[in-house]
């Protein structure tokens, strides 16, 4: 009689992306693309592996990060996410100021 194949254990949690495009997991923060603020994502970590995966509710992969030590308080950022976030912030700063009503002081 053959043994059934082992199924890898996974930890999976749902998180909400912060305004800074970060996701909290086991005492650390992990980056995702800017523009995802407020979205619900699934964080998945296969036990025994050094990486975690972040996906949308529709299962689209949005990030893969090396796992930081549990509770370390680290912020783990992908270089591409940092560049995209900087560009998004700079683009907001270049928007013209709102029009001021005449006579308002």
BELNOR-V368229 format. One line per field, one symbol per residue. psi: psi as a letter, one per 40 degrees, with the letter a starting at -180 (. if undefined). Layout:
psi->???
This chain:
psi->hiiiiihhhihhihihhidefihhhfeihhiiiieeheihihhhhhheieiihhiideehheihihhihheefihhihdddddddddddddddeiiiihhiheh.
